[in-house]
Amino acid sequence: MSSTELPYAQTGSAAITGSCKSVELAARLLDWAYSPEGHMFYNFGIEGESYNLVNGYPTYTDIILKNPKGWPVAQGLGAYVRSVYNGPFVQDIRYFEQYMVLPAQKEGYKTWAIEDALKYVLPTITPTPEESREFAQIMNEINTYRDEMELKFILGTENLSGWDSYVSTIRRMGLERAQAIQEAALTRYNAR
């Protein structure tokens, strides 16, 4: 779950195609997700198995939070609910409150759950074809390097004392130019 998304995020959408043999049944299934019963099922699973109501609050059981097979919370949830993924339904804040188990996760969400967070989200901008090609070339190289270095930093094969050199390398790879391309497209977007 992202705390802030564009008004229409393509992920989690649903459509019924013209080749569907049971359009009414498909529509009823999609609609069911927004019913009280569907909402509880999609977010909490099966009462008495994956959750129990504790003072009216759906509380995940140990099969989710302390899985006997050693599964992480996300994997335990994935066996019972849709809320751990995206889809055409409403995620319940009570799911999210229990999904974030680490203090750093809870603090991170508070940081990004600010009222004006949308002003920090880049809208769907459209660079020119030339800008798109140049941006893709720059960012493909930067992303490959970033991914390689991220793993090295995590595994300790690259000392964090090399961080400044890493940042300098990314800048030399054209980061400022990529940023300028995005800013130009944003300027055009805002001028509409």
KEGUTOR-920563 format. One record per residue: residue number from 1; y, x, z negated of N, C-alpha, C, O in turn. Coordinates in Angstrom, 1 decimal, always signed. Each point is the difference from the previous one (the first is absolute). Example, Ala and Ser with C-alpha at 12.3 -4.5 7.8 and 13.67 -1.06 7.14 Angstrom:
2
 num    n_v    n_u    n_w   ca_v   ca_u   ca_w    c_v    c_u    c_w    o_v    o_u    o_w
   1   -5.7  +13.2   -7.8   +1.2   -0.9   +0.0   +1.2   +0.9   +0.0   +0.0   +1.0   -0.7
   2   +1.1   -1.4   +1.4   +1.1   +0.9   +0.0   +1.1   -0.8   -0.8   +1.1   +0.5   -0.1
// end
This chain:
192
 num    n_v    n_u    n_w   ca_v   ca_u   ca_w    c_v    c_u    c_w    o_v    o_u    o_w
   1   -1.2   +0.9   +0.0   +1.2   -0.9   +0.0   +1.2   +0.9   +0.0   +0.1   +0.9   -0.8
   2   +0.8   -1.2   +1.7   +1.3   +0.7   +0.0   +1.0   -0.9   -0.7   +0.1   -1.2   +0.2
   3   +0.7   +1.9   -1.1   +1.0   -0.8   -0.7   +1.1   -0.5   +0.9   +0.6   -1.0   -0.3
   4   -0.4   +1.6   +1.4   +1.1   -0.4   +1.0   -0.5   +0.2   +1.4   -0.4   +1.1   +0.4
   5   +0.4   -2.2   +0.3   -0.4   +0.1   +1.4   +1.0   -0.7   +0.9   +0.9   -0.8   -0.5
   6   -1.0   +1.0   +1.8   +0.9   -0.7   +0.9   -0.4   -1.5   -0.1   -1.1   -0.3   -0.4
   7   +2.1   -0.6   +0.8   -0.3   -1.4   -0.1   -1.3   -0.4   +0.7   -0.7   -0.9   -0.5
   8   +0.3   +1.5   +1.6   -1.2   -0.3   +0.7   -0.8   +1.3   +0.1   +0.3   +0.9   +0.9
   9   -1.3   -0.7   -1.7   -0.9   +1.1   +0.1   -1.2   -0.5   +0.8   -0.7   -0.9   -0.4
  10   +0.3   +1.6   +1.5   -1.1   -0.4   +0.8   -1.3   +0.0   -0.7   -0.9   -0.8   +0.2
  11   +0.7   +1.7   -1.2   -1.2   +0.1   -0.7   -0.2   -1.2   -0.9   +1.0   -0.5   -0.6
  12   -2.2   +0.0   +0.5   -0.3   -1.1   -0.8   +0.2   -1.3   +0.7   -0.1   -1.1   -0.6
  13   +0.4   +1.1   +1.9   +0.3   -1.2   +0.8   -1.4   -0.6   +0.4   -1.0   +0.7   +0.0
  14   +1.0   -1.9   +0.4   -1.2   -0.7   +0.6   +0.4   -0.9   +1.1   +1.2   -0.5   +0.1
  15   -2.1   +0.4   +0.8   +0.2   -0.9   +1.2   -1.3   -0.6   +0.3   -1.1   +0.6   -0.2
  16   +1.2   -1.8   +0.8   -1.2   -0.7   +0.5   +0.1   +0.1   +1.5   +0.9   -0.5   +0.6
  17   -1.9   +1.1   +0.1   +0.1   +0.2   +1.4   -0.5   -1.2   +0.7   -0.6   -0.9   -0.5
  18   +0.9   +0.8   +1.8   -0.4   -1.1   +0.8   -1.5   +0.0   +0.2   -0.6   -1.1   +0.4
  19   -0.1   +2.2   -0.6   -1.5   +0.0   +0.1   -0.7   -0.4   -1.2   -1.2   +0.0   +0.0
  20   +1.9   -0.3   -1.1   -0.6   -0.4   -1.2   -0.8   -1.3   +0.2   +0.6   -1.0   +0.5
  21   -1.8   +0.9   -0.9   -0.8   -1.2   +0.2   +0.2   -1.1   -1.1   -0.4   -1.1   +0.2
  22   +1.0   +1.5   -1.3   +0.3   -0.9   -1.1   +1.4   +0.2   -0.5   +0.2   +0.4   -1.1
  23   +0.7   -0.8   +1.9   +1.5   +0.2   -0.3   +0.3   -0.7   -1.3   +0.7   +0.5   -0.9
  24   -1.2   -1.8   +0.7   +0.4   -0.7   -1.2   -0.6   +0.7   -1.2   +0.7   +0.1   -1.1
  25   -2.0   +0.3   +1.1   -0.6   +0.7   -1.1   +0.8   +1.3   -0.3   +0.2   +0.4   -1.2
  26   +0.1   +0.4   +2.2   +0.8   +1.2   -0.2   +1.3   -0.3   -0.6   +0.4   +0.8   -0.9
  27   +0.3   -1.8   +1.3   +1.3   -0.4   -0.6   -0.2   -0.4   -1.4   +0.8   +0.3   -0.9
  28   -1.8   -1.0   +0.6   -0.3   -0.5   -1.4   -0.3   +1.2   -0.9   +0.5   +0.1   -1.1
  29   -1.2   +0.9   +1.6   -0.3   +1.2   -0.8   +1.3   +0.8   -0.3   +0.3   +0.4   -1.1
  30   +0.6   -0.3   +2.1   +1.3   +0.7   -0.2   +0.8   -0.8   -1.0   +0.7   +0.6   -0.8
  31   -0.7   -1.9   +1.0   +0.8   -0.8   -0.9   -0.5   +0.0   -1.4   +0.8   +0.0   -1.0
  32   -2.1   +0.1   +0.8   -0.6   +0.0   -1.3   +0.5   +1.2   -0.9   +0.1   -0.1   -1.2
  33   +0.2   +1.2   +1.9   +0.5   +1.2   -0.8   +1.3   -0.3   -0.8   +0.3   +0.6   -0.9
  34   +0.4   -1.7   +1.4   +1.3   -0.3   -0.7   -0.2   -1.2   -1.0   +0.9   -0.4   -0.6
  35   -2.1   -0.1   +0.5   -0.3   -1.0   -1.0   -0.2   +0.7   -1.4   -0.2   +1.2   +0.0
  36   +0.3   -2.0   -1.1   -0.2   +0.6   -1.3   -1.4   +0.7   -0.1   -0.1   +1.1   -0.6
  37   -0.9   -1.7   +1.1   -1.3   +0.5   -0.1   -0.1   +1.3   +0.9   -0.6   +1.0   -0.5
  38   +1.0   -1.1   +1.7   +0.0   +1.2   +0.9   +0.8   +1.2   -0.5   -0.4   +1.1   +0.0
  39   +1.6   -1.5   -0.6   +0.9   +1.0   -0.6   -0.8   +0.8   -1.1   +0.0   +1.2   +0.0
  40   -0.6   -1.9   -0.9   -0.8   +0.6   -1.1   -1.1   +0.9   +0.6   -0.3   +1.1   -0.5
  41   -0.4   -1.7   +1.5   -1.2   +0.7   +0.6   +0.5   +1.3   +0.6   -0.6   +1.1   -0.2
  42   +1.6   -1.2   +1.1   +0.5   +1.2   +0.7   +0.5   +1.1   -0.9   -0.1   +1.2   +0.3
  43   +0.7   -1.6   -1.4   +0.6   +1.0   -0.9   -0.9   +0.4   -1.2   +0.1   +1.2   -0.4
  44   -1.0   -2.0   +0.0   -0.8   +0.3   -1.2   -1.5   -0.1   +0.2   -0.8   +0.6   -0.8
  45   +0.3   -1.2   +1.9   -1.4   -0.1   +0.2   -0.7   -1.1   -0.6   +0.5   -1.2   +0.1
  46   -1.6   +1.4   -0.8   -0.8   -1.0   -0.6   +0.1   +0.0   -1.5   -0.2   +0.9   -0.7
  47   +0.7   -2.1   +0.2   +0.2   -0.1   -1.4   -1.3   +0.1   -0.8   -1.1   -0.5   +0.4
  48   +1.1   +1.3   -1.4   -1.2   +0.3   -0.8   -0.8   +1.2   +0.5   -0.9   +0.5   -0.7
  49   +1.3   +0.0   +1.9   -0.6   +1.2   +0.5   +1.0   +1.1   +0.2   -0.1   +1.1   -0.6
  50   +1.1   -1.3   +1.4   +1.0   +1.1   +0.3   +1.3   -0.3   -0.9   +0.8   +0.9   -0.2
  51   -0.7   -2.1   -0.4   +1.1   -0.2   -0.9   -0.3   -1.2   -0.9   -0.9   -0.8   +0.2
  52   +1.6   +0.8   -1.3   -0.1   -1.1   -1.0   +1.5   -0.4   -0.3   +0.9   +0.8   +0.0
  53   -0.8   -2.1   -0.3   +1.3   -0.4   -0.4   +0.2   +0.3   -1.5   -0.8   -0.5   -0.8
  54   +1.8   +1.2   +0.4   +0.2   +0.4   -1.4   +1.4   -0.5   -0.3   +1.0   +0.5   +0.5
  55   -0.9   -1.6   -1.3   +1.2   -0.7   -0.3   +0.8   -0.4   +1.3   +1.2   +0.2   +0.1
  56   -2.0   -0.6   +0.9   +0.6   -0.5   +1.3   +0.3   +1.2   +0.9   +0.5   -0.3   +1.1
  57   -0.7   +1.5   -1.4   +0.3   +1.2   +0.8   -1.3   +0.5   +0.6   -0.9   +0.3   -0.7
  58   +0.7   -0.3   +2.0   -1.2   +0.5   +0.7   -0.1   +1.5   -0.3   +0.8   +0.8   +0.6
  59   -1.8   -0.4   -1.3   -0.2   +1.3   -0.5   -1.3   +0.6   +0.7   -1.0   -0.6   -0.2
  60   +1.2   +1.7   +0.9   -1.2   +0.6   +0.6   -1.0   +0.5   -1.0   +0.4   +0.4   -1.1
  61   -1.7   -0.6   +1.5   -1.0   +0.4   -0.9   -0.3   +1.5   +0.2   +0.6   +0.7   +0.8
  62   -1.6   -0.2   -1.6   -0.3   +1.5   +0.1   -0.7   +0.3   +1.4   +0.0   +1.2   +0.3
  63   -0.5   -2.2   +0.4   -0.6   +0.3   +1.3   +1.1   +0.5   +0.9   -0.3   +0.6   +1.0
  64   +1.5   -1.0   -1.3   +1.2   +0.5   +0.8   +0.6   +1.2   -0.6   +0.2   +1.0   +0.6
  65   +0.2   -1.1   -1.9   +0.8   +1.0   -0.7   -0.8   +1.2   -0.5   +0.5   +1.1   +0.0
  66   -1.8   -1.3   -0.3   -0.8   +1.1   -0.5   -1.4   -0.2   +0.6   -1.0   -0.2   -0.6
  67   +1.0   +0.3   +1.9   -1.2   -0.3   +0.8   -1.2   +0.9   -0.4   +0.1   +1.2   -0.2
  68   -1.3   -1.9   +0.0   -1.1   +0.7   -0.5   -0.6   +1.0   +1.0   -0.7   +1.0   -0.4
  69   +1.1   -1.1   +1.7   -0.4   +1.0   +1.0   +1.0   +1.1   +0.1   -0.2   +0.9   +0.9
  70   +1.3   -1.0   -1.7   +1.0   +1.1   +0.1   +1.0   -0.2   +1.1   +0.8   +0.9   +0.3
  71   -0.8   -2.1   +0.3   +1.0   -0.3   +1.0   +1.4   +0.0   -0.5   +0.2   -0.4   -1.1
  72   +0.8   +0.9   +1.8   +1.4   -0.2   -0.4   +0.4   -1.4   +0.1   -0.7   -0.8   +0.7
  73   +1.8   +0.4   -1.3   +0.4   -1.4   +0.0   +0.1   -0.6   +1.4   -0.4   -1.1   +0.2
  74   +1.0   +1.9   +0.7   +0.2   -0.6   +1.4   -1.4   -0.3   +0.6   -0.1   -1.0   +0.7
  75   -0.9   +1.8   -0.9   -1.3   -0.3   +0.6   -0.6   -1.2   -0.7   -0.7   -0.8   +0.6
  76   +0.8   +0.7   -2.0   -0.5   -1.1   -0.7   +0.7   -1.3   +0.5   -0.7   -1.0   +0.2
  77   +2.0   +1.0   +0.0   +0.7   -1.1   +0.5   -0.5   -0.4   +1.4   -0.1   -1.1   +0.3
  78   -0.1   +2.2   +0.5   -0.3   -0.2   +1.4   -1.4   -0.8   +0.1   -0.2   -0.7   +1.1
  79   -0.6   +0.8   -2.1   -1.3   -0.8   +0.1   +0.2   -1.5   -0.3   -0.9   -0.8   +0.2
  80   +2.1   +0.4   -0.8   +0.2   -1.3   -0.4   +1.2   -0.7   +0.5   +0.0   -1.3   +0.1
  81   +1.0   +2.0   +0.2   +1.3   -0.7   +0.4   +0.6   +0.5   +1.3   -0.4   +1.1   +0.5
  82   +1.4   -1.8   +0.0   +0.7   +0.4   +1.2   +1.3   +0.7   -0.5   +0.6   +0.7   +0.8
  83   -0.1   -0.9   -2.0   +1.3   +0.5   -0.4   +0.2   +1.5   +0.1   +1.1   +0.5   +0.2
  84   -2.2   +0.2   -0.3   +0.0   +1.4   +0.1   +0.3   +0.5   +1.5   +0.5   +1.1   +0.2
  85   -0.7   -2.0   +0.7   +0.4   +0.2   +1.4   +1.2   -0.9   +0.3   +0.5   -0.8   -0.9
  86   -0.1   +0.8   +2.1   +1.1   -1.0   +0.4   -0.7   -1.1   +0.8   -1.1   +0.2   +0.5
  87   +1.8   -1.3   -0.4   -0.5   -1.1   +0.8   +0.9   -1.2   -0.1   +1.0   +0.1   -0.7
  88   -1.4   -1.2   +1.3   +0.8   -1.2   -0.1   -0.2   -0.8   -1.3   -0.7   -1.0   +0.0
  89   +1.2   +1.5   -1.0   +0.0   -0.6   -1.3   +1.1   +0.6   -0.9   +0.6   +1.0   +0.4
  90   -0.4   -1.6   -1.6   +1.1   +0.5   -0.9   -0.7   +0.9   -1.0   -0.9   -0.5   -0.8
  91   +1.3   +1.7   +0.6   -0.5   +0.9   -1.0   +0.7   -0.5   -1.3   +1.2   -0.2   -0.1
  92   -2.1   +0.1   -1.0   +0.5   -0.4   -1.3   +0.4   +1.2   -0.8   -0.6   +1.0   +0.0
  93   +1.8   -1.1   -0.6   +0.5   +1.1   -0.8   -1.0   +0.4   -1.1   +0.0   +1.1   -0.4
  94   -0.8   -2.1   -0.1   -0.9   +0.3   -1.0   -1.1   +0.9   +0.5   -0.6   +0.8   -0.8
  95   +0.2   -0.9   +2.1   -0.9   +1.0   +0.6   +0.6   +1.4   -0.1   -0.6   +0.9   -0.4
  96   +1.9   -0.9   +0.8   +0.7   +1.3   +0.1   +0.1   +0.7   -1.3   -0.1   +1.2   -0.2
  97   +0.4   -2.0   -0.8   +0.2   +0.5   -1.4   -1.3   +0.7   -0.5   +0.1   +1.0   -0.7
  98   -1.2   -1.5   +1.1   -1.3   +0.6   -0.4   -0.5   +1.1   +0.9   -0.7   +0.9   -0.4
  99   +1.1   -1.0   +1.7   -0.4   +1.0   +0.9   +0.7   +1.4   -0.3   -0.7   +1.0   +0.2
 100   +1.9   -1.0   -0.6   +0.7   +1.2   -0.3   -0.4   +0.4   -1.4   +0.5   -0.4   -1.0
 101   -1.5   +1.3   +0.9   -0.6   +0.4   -1.3   +0.6   +1.2   -0.6   +0.0   +0.2   -1.2
 102   +0.6   +0.7   +2.0   +0.6   +1.2   -0.5   +1.5   -0.2   -0.3   +0.7   -0.7   +0.7
 103   -0.2   +1.3   -1.8   +1.4   -0.1   -0.4   +0.9   +0.4   +1.2   +1.1   -0.6   +0.2
 104   -1.4   +1.6   +0.5   +0.9   +0.5   +1.1   +0.0   -1.1   +1.1   +1.1   -0.1   +0.7
 105   -2.1   -0.6   -0.5   +0.0   -1.1   +1.0   +0.9   -1.1   -0.4   +0.8   -0.5   +0.8
 106   -0.8   +0.2   -2.1   +0.8   -1.1   -0.5   +1.5   +0.4   +0.1   +0.9   -0.8   +0.3
 107   -0.6   +2.0   -0.7   +1.3   +0.5   +0.1   +0.6   +0.1   +1.4   +1.1   -0.3   +0.3
 108   -2.0   +0.8   +0.6   +0.4   +0.1   +1.4   +0.4   -1.4   +0.6   +0.9   -0.1   +0.7
 109   -1.7   -0.9   -1.1   +0.3   -1.3   +0.5   +1.3   -0.5   -0.5   +0.8   -0.6   +0.7
 110   -0.5   +0.9   -2.0   +1.3   -0.4   -0.6   +1.2   +0.6   +0.8   +1.0   -0.6   +0.2
 111   -1.2   +1.9   +0.1   +1.0   +0.7   +0.8   +0.4   -0.7   +1.3   +1.1   +0.0   +0.3
 112   -2.2   -0.4   +0.4   +0.3   -0.6   +1.3   +0.1   -1.5   +0.0   +0.3   -0.6   +1.0
 113   -0.4   +0.0   -2.2   +0.2   -1.5   -0.1   +1.4   -0.3   -0.3   +0.3   -0.9   -0.9
 114   +0.7   +1.5   +1.5   +1.4   -0.3   -0.2   +0.5   -1.1   +0.9   -0.6   -0.2   +1.1
 115   +1.6   -0.5   -1.5   +0.5   -1.1   +0.7   +0.4   +0.3   +1.5   -0.2   -0.7   +0.9
 116   +0.9   +1.9   -0.8   +0.5   +0.3   +1.4   -0.9   +1.0   +0.7   +0.5   +0.8   +0.8
 117   -1.8   -0.8   -1.1   -0.9   +0.9   +0.6   -0.1   -0.1   +1.6   -0.2   +0.9   +0.7
 118   +0.4   -2.1   -0.2   +0.0   -0.2   +1.4   +1.0   +0.8   +0.8   -0.2   +0.3   +1.1
 119   +1.3   +0.1   -1.8   +1.0   +0.8   +0.7   -0.5   +1.4   +0.3   +0.6   +0.7   +0.8
 120   -1.7   -0.3   -1.4   -0.6   +1.3   +0.2   -1.2   +0.0   +1.0   -0.6   +1.0   +0.3
 121   +0.3   -2.2   +0.2   -1.1   -0.1   +1.0   +0.6   +0.1   +1.4   +0.9   -0.8   +0.3
 122   -1.5   +1.6   +0.5   +0.5   +0.2   +1.4   -0.5   -1.2   +0.7   -1.2   -0.3   +0.1
 123   +2.2   -0.4   +0.6   -0.4   -1.2   +0.8   -0.8   +0.5   +1.2   -0.1   +1.2   +0.3
 124   -0.3   -2.2   +0.5   -0.8   +0.3   +1.2   +1.0   +0.5   +1.1   +0.6   -0.8   +0.7
 125   -0.4   +2.1   -0.7   +1.0   +0.6   +1.0   -0.7   +0.3   +1.3   -1.2   +0.1   +0.0
 126   +2.0   +0.0   +1.1   -0.6   +0.3   +1.3   +0.7   +1.2   +0.6   +1.1   -0.1   +0.6
 127   -1.7   +1.3   -0.7   +0.5   +1.2   +0.7   -0.1   -0.2   +1.5   -0.8   -0.8   +0.4
 128   +1.6   +1.5   +0.3   -0.2   +0.0   +1.5   -1.3   +0.6   +0.3   -0.6   +0.7   -0.8
 129   +0.1   -0.8   +2.1   -1.2   +0.6   +0.4   +0.0   +1.5   -0.2   -1.0   +0.6   -0.4
 130   +2.1   +0.0   +0.7   +0.1   +1.5   -0.1   +0.0   +0.4   -1.5   -0.7   +0.9   -0.3
 131   +1.4   -1.7   -0.5   +0.0   +0.3   -1.4   -1.4   -0.2   -0.6   -0.4   +0.8   -0.9
 132   -0.3   -1.8   +1.3   -1.3   -0.3   -0.5   -1.0   +1.2   +0.3   -0.7   +0.4   -0.8
 133   +0.8   +0.1   +2.1   -0.9   +1.2   +0.3   +0.4   +1.2   -0.8   -0.9   +0.6   -0.6
 134   +2.2   -0.3   +0.4   +0.4   +1.1   -0.7   -0.4   -0.1   -1.5   -0.5   +0.9   -0.6
 135   +0.8   -2.1   +0.1   -0.4   -0.3   -1.4   -1.5   +0.2   -0.3   -0.4   +0.6   -1.0
 136   -0.4   -1.2   +1.9   -1.4   +0.1   -0.1   -0.5   +1.5   +0.0   -0.9   +0.4   -0.8
 137   +1.5   +0.4   +1.7   -0.4   +1.4   +0.1   +0.3   +0.7   -1.3   -0.8   +0.7   -0.5
 138   +2.0   -0.9   +0.0   +0.4   +0.7   -1.2   -0.8   -0.4   -1.2   -0.6   +0.8   -0.7
 139   +0.4   -2.2   +0.6   -0.7   -0.5   -1.2   -1.5   +0.3   +0.0   -0.6   +0.1   -1.0
 140   +0.0   -0.1   +2.2   -1.4   +0.4   +0.1   -0.2   +1.4   -0.6   -1.0   +0.2   -0.7
 141   +1.8   +0.7   +1.1   -0.1   +1.4   -0.5   +0.3   +0.0   -1.5   -0.8   +0.7   -0.7
 142   +1.8   -1.3   +0.3   +0.4   +0.0   -1.4   -1.1   -0.7   -0.9   -0.4   +0.6   -1.0
 143   -0.1   -1.7   +1.5   -1.1   -0.7   -0.8   -1.3   +0.8   -0.1   -0.6   -0.1   -1.0
 144   +0.3   +0.8   +2.1   -1.2   +0.8   +0.0   +0.2   +1.1   -1.1   -0.9   +0.3   -0.8
 145   +2.0   +0.4   +0.9   +0.3   +1.1   -1.0   +0.0   -0.6   -1.4   -0.5   +0.6   -0.9
 146   +1.2   -1.7   +0.7   +0.1   -0.6   -1.3   -1.3   -0.3   -0.6   -0.3   +0.3   -1.1
 147   -0.6   -1.0   +1.9   -1.3   -0.3   -0.4   -0.8   +1.2   -0.4   -0.7   +0.0   -1.0
 148   +0.8   +1.1   +1.8   -0.8   +1.2   -0.3   +0.6   +0.6   -1.3   -0.8   +0.4   -0.9
 149   +2.1   -0.3   +0.7   +0.6   +0.6   -1.2   -0.3   -0.9   -1.2   -0.2   +0.5   -1.1
 150   +0.3   -1.8   +1.2   -0.2   -0.9   -1.1   -1.4   +0.3   -0.6   -0.1   +0.1   -1.2
 151   -0.9   +0.0   +2.0   -1.4   +0.3   -0.4   +0.0   +1.4   -0.7   -0.7   +0.1   -1.1
 152   +1.4   +0.9   +1.7   +0.0   +1.3   -0.7   +0.7   +0.0   -1.3   -0.5   +0.6   -1.0
 153   +1.6   -1.3   +0.9   +0.6   -0.1   -1.3   -0.8   -0.7   -1.1   -0.1   +0.4   -1.1
 154   -0.6   -1.5   +1.6   -0.9   -0.8   -1.0   -1.1   +0.9   -0.4   -0.4   +0.0   -1.2
 155   -0.3   +0.7   +2.1   -1.2   +0.8   -0.3   +0.4   +1.3   -0.7   -0.9   +0.7   -0.5
 156   +2.1   -0.3   +0.6   +0.5   +1.2   -0.7   -0.2   +1.2   +0.9   +0.2   +1.1   -0.5
 157   -0.6   -1.3   +1.8   -0.1   +1.2   +0.9   +1.4   +0.5   +0.4   +0.1   +1.1   +0.6
 158   +0.9   -1.9   -0.8   +1.4   +0.3   +0.2   +0.7   -0.1   -1.3   +0.0   -1.1   -0.5
 159   +0.7   +2.1   +0.1   +0.7   -0.1   -1.3   +1.3   -0.8   +0.2   +0.6   +0.1   +1.0
 160   -0.3   -0.8   -2.0   +1.3   -0.8   +0.0   +1.2   +0.9   +0.1   +1.1   -0.6   +0.3
 161   -1.2   +1.8   -0.6   +1.1   +0.9   +0.2   +0.4   +0.1   +1.5   +1.1   +0.5   +0.4
 162   -2.0   -0.9   +0.5   +0.3   +0.0   +1.4   +0.7   -1.3   +0.5   +0.1   -0.2   +1.2
 163   +0.2   -0.7   -2.1   +0.6   -1.3   +0.4   +1.3   +0.2   +0.8   +0.1   -0.7   +1.0
 164   +0.8   +1.6   -1.4   +1.2   +0.2   +0.7   -0.2   +0.4   +1.5   +0.7   -0.4   +0.9
 165   -1.7   +1.3   -0.8   -0.4   +0.5   +1.4   -0.5   -1.2   +0.8   +0.2   -0.1   +1.2
 166   -1.0   -0.7   -1.8   -0.6   -1.2   +0.6   +1.1   -0.9   +0.5   +0.0   -0.5   +1.2
 167   +1.0   +0.2   -2.0   +1.1   -0.9   +0.3   +0.8   +0.7   +1.2   +0.4   -0.7   +0.9
 168   -0.2   +2.0   -1.0   +0.8   +0.7   +1.1   -0.8   -0.1   +1.3   +0.6   -0.2   +1.1
 169   -1.9   +0.3   -1.2   -0.8   -0.1   +1.3   +0.2   -1.3   +0.6   +0.1   -0.2   +1.2
 170   -0.2   -0.9   -2.0   +0.1   -1.3   +0.5   +1.4   -0.2   +0.6   +0.1   -0.7   +1.1
 171   +0.9   +1.2   -1.7   +1.4   -0.1   +0.6   +0.0   +0.7   +1.4   +0.6   -0.5   +0.9
 172   -1.2   +1.7   -0.9   +0.0   +0.8   +1.3   -0.8   -0.8   +1.1   +0.3   +0.2   +1.2
 173   -1.2   -1.0   -1.6   -0.8   -0.8   +1.0   +0.8   -1.1   +0.6   -0.5   -0.7   +0.9
 174   +1.7   +0.4   -1.4   +0.8   -1.0   +0.6   +0.3   -1.2   -0.8   +0.3   -1.1   +0.5
 175   -0.5   +1.2   -1.8   +0.2   -1.2   -0.9   +1.4   -0.6   +0.1   +0.1   -1.2   +0.1
 176   +0.9   +2.0   +0.0   +1.4   -0.5   +0.1   +0.1   -0.8   +1.3   +0.7   -1.0   +0.1
 177   -1.3   +1.5   +1.0   +0.2   -0.6   +1.3   -0.8   -1.4   -0.1   +0.5   -1.0   +0.5
 178   -1.6   +1.0   -1.1   -0.8   -1.3   -0.2   +0.9   -1.0   -0.8   +0.0   -1.2   +0.4
 179   +0.6   +1.7   -1.4   +0.9   -0.9   -0.8   +1.2   -0.5   +0.8   +0.3   -1.1   -0.1
 180   +0.2   +2.0   +0.9   +1.2   -0.4   +0.9   -0.5   -1.1   +1.0   +0.8   -0.9   +0.3
 181   -2.0   +1.0   +0.2   -0.5   -1.0   +0.9   -0.1   -1.4   -0.7   +0.4   -1.0   +0.5
 182   -0.9   +1.1   -1.7   -0.2   -1.3   -0.8   +1.4   -0.5   -0.3   +0.2   -1.3   +0.1
 183   +0.8   +2.1   -0.5   +1.3   -0.4   -0.3   +0.7   -0.7   +1.2   +0.7   -0.9   -0.1
 184   -0.9   +1.5   +1.3   +0.6   -0.5   +1.2   -0.5   -1.4   +0.3   +0.7   -0.9   +0.4
 185   -2.1   +0.8   -0.6   -0.6   -1.4   +0.3   +0.5   -1.0   -1.1   +0.2   -1.1   +0.3
 186   +0.0   +1.6   -1.5   +0.4   -0.9   -1.1   +1.5   -0.4   +0.3   +0.3   -1.2   -0.2
 187   +0.5   +2.1   +0.7   +1.4   -0.3   +0.3   +0.0   -1.1   +1.1   +0.8   -0.9   -0.1
 188   -1.6   +1.0   +1.1   -0.1   -1.0   +1.1   -0.5   -1.3   -0.6   +0.6   -1.1   +0.4
 189   -1.5   +1.1   -1.3   -0.6   -1.2   -0.6   +1.1   -0.7   -0.8   +0.2   -1.2   +0.1
 190   +0.6   +2.0   -0.9   +1.0   -0.6   -0.8   +1.2   -0.5   +0.8   +0.7   -0.9   -0.4
 191   -0.5   +1.4   +1.6   +1.1   -0.5   +0.9   -0.4   -1.3   +0.7   +0.9   -0.5   +0.7
 192   -2.1   +0.1   -0.7   -0.3   -1.3   +0.7   +0.7   -1.1   -0.5   -0.2   -1.2   +0.5
// end
